């Protein structure tokens, strides 16, 4: 079998910590059992293939983001009808579950598991790579035909050690699989996990939650989190007050300490953001580009498996229908 050249150049990059800006007036009401902010991070822009990406974190801050390991926001970018697709050519993953969530636009996913489909606004996809598989990602046919805004998230959910070499799987979940909480103050979509009676039907290998929230100006939201779980927030647009008269804005990340059971946020203006987290895996993480494992030997095994074609044939995955 023909050996494949491994794609070097790690996707695991570090981030810097920054302080939130100070406010003259506070609209945040202090809550008992309110979590403290551990750190605020800035994101930075990178290109993945031809996709413009805002990278929030990748492989670092594991103690505060586990069971997640990477967060990328793709776009927002305006696509004209007839433009060549924005694309990431076929590449492998192992030991990690890249998830894709669309805010706007459409995407095309094709993989070595014989899945080939279009996804769009509000859809959520999980590529559970297990022992290893290959996929290709690009803007979808609807954007090619009509043009429009391309915007969403690829966020990697780490795989527990006992499932690192399980069979890979792909799943797509439409909007009806995710409950939405609507109030006069906010809209909250439960992409993963549950919040009160609202829940997602998407199953994960480890307990995790993923909330997409739109909070109106000058309104507060208190989100209950199990004391032992990690939690972090990513600002898509707008401005949130986080306590001690500090605010965070677009593309910043809030990392929270564990131990308390409420995250309290106040919107200085209409604000859209994500809140994610779950039970920390508390396992050693070794990563090399798209492979996320628990030992160096496992990484070497992944590289060998890819080179020997055991994860699939990238030429077939790249090929047009």
C-alpha positions as CSV (number, residue, x, y, z in Angstrom):
1,X,0.0,0.0,0.0
2,X,1.3,3.5,-0.9
3,X,2.6,5.4,2.1
4,X,1.1,8.8,2.7
5,X,3.1,11.9,3.7
6,X,2.1,13.0,7.1
7,X,0.9,16.6,7.3
8,X,3.3,18.2,9.7
9,X,2.7,21.7,11.2
10,X,0.7,21.4,14.4
11,X,-2.8,22.8,14.8
12,X,-2.0,23.0,18.6
13,X,-0.9,26.6,19.3
14,X,-0.8,28.7,22.4
15,X,-2.7,31.8,23.5
16,X,-1.8,34.9,25.6
17,X,-3.8,36.1,28.6
18,X,-5.1,39.6,28.8
19,X,-7.1,41.7,31.2
20,X,-10.7,42.7,30.5
21,X,-11.3,46.4,30.2
22,X,-12.6,48.4,33.1
23,X,-16.1,49.9,33.2
24,X,-17.3,53.1,34.8
25,X,-20.6,51.7,35.9
26,X,-21.6,48.1,36.7
27,X,-24.9,46.4,35.8
28,X,-23.9,43.0,37.2
29,X,-25.6,41.9,40.4
30,X,-23.4,39.7,42.5
31,X,-24.7,36.2,43.1
32,X,-24.0,33.8,45.9
33,X,-21.9,30.9,44.6
34,X,-20.8,33.1,41.6
35,X,-17.7,31.8,39.9
36,X,-14.5,33.8,39.7
37,X,-12.8,34.5,36.4
38,X,-9.5,32.8,36.2
39,X,-8.2,34.4,33.0
40,X,-9.3,36.3,29.9
41,X,-7.7,35.3,26.6
42,X,-7.4,37.1,23.2
43,X,-7.9,35.1,20.0
44,X,-5.8,35.5,16.9
45,X,-6.4,35.0,13.1
46,X,-5.0,32.1,11.2
47,X,-5.7,30.4,7.8
48,X,-6.6,26.7,7.8
49,X,-6.4,25.7,4.2
50,X,-8.1,28.6,2.5
51,X,-10.5,29.2,5.4
52,X,-10.0,32.4,7.5
53,X,-10.2,31.3,11.1
54,X,-10.1,33.1,14.5
55,X,-8.3,30.7,17.0
56,X,-9.3,31.1,20.6
57,X,-7.1,28.3,22.1
58,X,-5.5,25.1,20.8
59,X,-4.0,22.5,23.2
60,X,-3.3,24.9,26.0
61,X,-5.3,25.8,29.2
62,X,-6.4,22.2,29.4
63,X,-7.1,22.4,33.2
64,X,-9.8,25.0,32.5
65,X,-11.2,23.9,29.1
66,X,-11.2,20.1,29.3
67,X,-13.0,18.1,27.9
68,X,-12.5,20.6,25.0
69,X,-9.1,21.1,23.4
70,X,-9.5,23.6,20.6
71,X,-11.8,26.4,19.6
72,X,-11.9,28.0,16.1
73,X,-14.4,30.5,14.7
74,X,-14.5,30.3,10.9
75,X,-15.5,33.5,9.3
76,X,-17.6,35.5,9.2
77,X,-16.7,36.0,5.6
78,X,-18.9,37.0,2.7
79,X,-18.9,34.5,-0.2
80,X,-19.9,35.5,-3.7
81,X,-22.0,33.2,-5.8
82,X,-19.7,31.2,-8.2
83,X,-16.6,31.8,-6.1
84,X,-14.2,28.8,-5.7
85,X,-15.1,27.1,-2.4
86,X,-13.2,28.0,0.8
87,X,-11.6,24.6,1.6
88,X,-9.5,22.5,3.8
89,X,-8.2,19.5,1.8
90,X,-8.5,15.9,3.2
91,X,-6.6,15.5,6.4
92,X,-6.6,13.0,9.2
93,X,-7.7,13.1,12.9
94,X,-7.4,10.5,15.7
95,X,-8.3,10.6,19.3
96,X,-10.5,13.7,19.1
97,X,-14.0,14.7,18.0
98,X,-14.0,17.9,15.8
99,X,-17.5,19.4,16.1
100,X,-18.8,21.9,13.5
101,X,-21.7,24.4,14.3
102,X,-23.1,26.7,11.6
103,X,-24.3,30.2,12.5
104,X,-24.7,31.2,8.8
105,X,-24.1,29.7,5.4
106,X,-23.5,26.1,4.3
107,X,-20.7,23.6,4.4
108,X,-19.7,20.4,2.6
109,X,-18.3,17.5,4.5
110,X,-16.8,14.4,2.9
111,X,-14.8,11.7,4.8
112,X,-13.2,8.2,4.5
113,X,-16.2,6.7,6.3
114,X,-18.2,7.2,3.1
115,X,-20.2,10.2,4.4
116,X,-20.7,13.0,1.9
117,X,-23.3,15.7,2.9
118,X,-24.2,19.4,3.1
119,X,-24.8,21.1,6.4
120,X,-26.2,24.6,7.0
121,X,-27.4,27.2,9.5
122,X,-28.2,25.8,12.9
123,X,-26.8,22.4,12.1
124,X,-24.2,20.6,14.3
125,X,-21.8,17.9,13.2
126,X,-19.5,15.5,15.1
127,X,-16.6,13.7,13.4
128,X,-15.6,11.2,16.1
129,X,-12.2,10.2,14.7
130,X,-11.4,7.4,17.1
131,X,-8.5,5.3,15.9
132,X,-8.3,7.5,12.8
133,X,-10.2,8.8,9.8
134,X,-9.8,11.5,7.1
135,X,-12.2,14.3,6.2
136,X,-12.4,17.3,3.8
137,X,-14.3,20.5,4.6
138,X,-15.4,23.3,2.3
139,X,-18.1,25.9,1.8
140,X,-21.3,24.3,0.6
141,X,-23.3,24.2,-2.6
142,X,-25.9,26.7,-1.4
143,X,-23.2,29.3,-0.9
144,X,-21.7,28.5,-4.3
145,X,-25.1,29.0,-6.0
146,X,-26.5,32.0,-4.0
147,X,-23.5,33.5,-2.1
148,X,-23.9,34.8,1.4
149,X,-22.3,34.8,4.8
150,X,-20.1,31.9,5.9
151,X,-19.8,31.7,9.7
152,X,-19.6,29.1,12.4
153,X,-17.4,27.2,14.8
154,X,-15.2,24.1,14.8
155,X,-14.5,23.1,18.4
156,X,-12.6,19.9,19.3
157,X,-14.0,17.7,22.0
158,X,-11.3,15.5,23.5
159,X,-12.0,11.7,23.5
160,X,-11.6,9.8,26.8
161,X,-8.6,7.4,26.8
162,X,-10.8,4.3,26.7
163,X,-12.3,5.4,23.4
164,X,-9.1,6.7,21.7
165,X,-8.9,3.6,19.4
166,X,-12.6,3.0,18.9
167,X,-14.2,2.8,15.5
168,X,-14.6,6.3,14.0
169,X,-18.1,7.7,13.4
170,X,-19.8,10.7,11.8
171,X,-23.1,12.2,12.9
172,X,-25.2,15.2,11.8
173,X,-27.8,16.9,14.0
174,X,-30.3,19.4,12.8
175,X,-31.9,22.2,14.8
176,X,-34.8,20.1,16.0
177,X,-32.4,18.0,18.0
178,X,-31.5,21.0,20.2
179,X,-33.9,22.7,22.6
180,X,-34.1,26.5,22.8
181,X,-34.9,28.6,25.9
182,X,-36.6,31.9,25.0
183,X,-37.2,34.7,27.5
184,X,-37.7,38.5,27.3
185,X,-34.0,38.8,28.2
186,X,-32.2,36.1,26.2
187,X,-32.3,33.2,23.7
188,X,-30.3,30.1,24.7
189,X,-29.8,27.1,22.4
190,X,-28.6,23.9,24.1
191,X,-26.3,22.4,21.5
192,X,-24.9,19.8,23.9
193,X,-25.9,18.8,27.3
194,X,-28.9,20.2,29.2
195,X,-30.0,23.2,31.1
196,X,-33.0,22.6,33.4
197,X,-35.6,20.9,31.3
198,X,-34.0,22.0,28.0
199,X,-31.7,19.5,26.5
200,X,-29.9,18.4,23.4
201,X,-30.4,14.9,22.0
202,X,-26.8,14.8,20.8
203,X,-24.8,12.1,22.6
204,X,-21.2,12.5,23.6
205,X,-18.5,10.1,25.0
206,X,-17.9,12.4,28.0
207,X,-20.2,14.8,29.9
208,X,-20.1,18.2,28.1
209,X,-22.3,21.2,27.6
210,X,-22.4,23.8,24.7
211,X,-24.8,26.8,24.9
212,X,-25.3,29.4,22.2
213,X,-26.7,32.5,23.8
214,X,-28.1,35.9,22.7
215,X,-28.4,38.3,25.6
216,X,-30.2,41.7,25.2
217,X,-28.6,44.9,26.2
218,X,-28.6,45.8,29.9
219,X,-29.9,42.3,30.9
220,X,-28.3,39.7,33.1
221,X,-28.1,35.9,32.9
222,X,-27.1,33.4,35.6
223,X,-26.1,30.0,34.3
224,X,-25.9,27.1,36.7
225,X,-22.8,24.9,36.4
226,X,-21.9,21.9,38.5
227,X,-19.2,22.9,40.9
228,X,-16.7,20.3,39.7
229,X,-17.1,21.1,36.0
230,X,-15.0,23.4,33.8
231,X,-16.7,26.3,32.1
232,X,-15.6,29.0,29.6
233,X,-17.2,31.6,27.4
234,X,-16.4,32.9,24.0
235,X,-17.8,36.3,22.8
236,X,-19.1,36.2,19.2
237,X,-20.2,39.8,19.1
238,X,-21.1,42.5,21.7
239,X,-19.8,43.2,25.2
240,X,-20.2,41.3,28.5
241,X,-19.5,42.5,32.0
242,X,-17.8,39.7,34.0
243,X,-17.5,41.2,37.5
244,X,-15.2,43.6,39.3
245,X,-16.4,46.2,36.7
246,X,-14.5,44.4,33.9
247,X,-15.8,43.7,30.4
248,X,-14.9,41.4,27.5
249,X,-15.6,41.9,23.9
250,X,-15.6,40.2,20.5
251,X,-13.3,37.2,20.1
252,X,-12.2,37.1,23.8
253,X,-12.4,34.0,25.9
254,X,-13.4,33.9,29.6
255,X,-11.9,31.0,31.6
256,X,-13.6,30.3,34.9
257,X,-12.3,28.8,38.1
258,X,-14.1,25.7,39.4
259,X,-15.8,25.3,42.8
260,X,-18.8,27.6,42.5
261,X,-22.1,26.8,40.8
262,X,-23.2,30.0,39.0
263,X,-21.8,32.0,36.1
264,X,-23.2,35.6,36.1
265,X,-23.0,37.8,33.1
266,X,-24.4,41.2,32.2
267,X,-24.7,42.5,28.6
268,X,-23.6,46.1,28.1
269,X,-25.2,45.9,24.6
270,X,-26.9,43.1,22.6
271,X,-24.4,40.3,22.9
272,X,-24.0,36.9,21.3
273,X,-21.7,34.3,22.9
274,X,-21.0,30.6,23.6
275,X,-20.7,29.0,27.0
276,X,-19.0,25.6,27.0
277,X,-17.5,23.1,29.4
278,X,-18.0,19.8,31.2
279,X,-16.4,17.2,33.4
280,X,-12.6,17.5,33.1
281,X,-11.0,14.3,31.8
282,X,-7.9,14.6,34.1
283,X,-5.9,12.6,31.6
284,X,-2.4,13.3,30.1
285,X,-2.7,14.8,26.7
286,X,-0.1,14.4,23.9
287,X,-1.0,16.2,20.6
288,X,0.6,16.3,17.2
289,X,-1.3,18.3,14.7
290,X,-4.6,16.6,14.2
291,X,-3.9,13.7,16.6
292,X,-4.8,14.0,20.3
293,X,-3.7,11.0,22.4
294,X,-2.4,10.1,25.9
295,X,1.1,8.9,25.1
296,X,3.9,9.6,22.7
297,X,3.8,5.9,21.5
298,X,0.1,6.4,20.6
299,X,1.0,9.5,18.5
300,X,3.7,7.5,16.7
301,X,1.1,4.8,16.1
302,X,-1.3,7.3,14.6
303,X,1.4,8.7,12.3
304,X,2.3,5.2,11.1
305,X,-1.4,4.3,10.6
306,X,-1.9,7.4,8.5
307,X,1.2,6.8,6.4
308,X,0.2,3.2,5.7
309,X,-3.3,4.3,4.5
310,X,-5.2,2.7,7.5
311,X,-7.2,5.9,8.0
312,X,-8.3,6.1,4.4
313,X,-7.2,7.5,1.1
314,X,-7.0,11.3,1.0
315,X,-7.1,11.3,-2.8
316,X,-10.5,9.7,-2.8
317,X,-11.8,12.0,-0.1
318,X,-10.6,15.0,-2.1
319,X,-12.1,13.8,-5.3
320,X,-15.1,15.6,-6.7
321,X,-18.3,13.7,-7.2
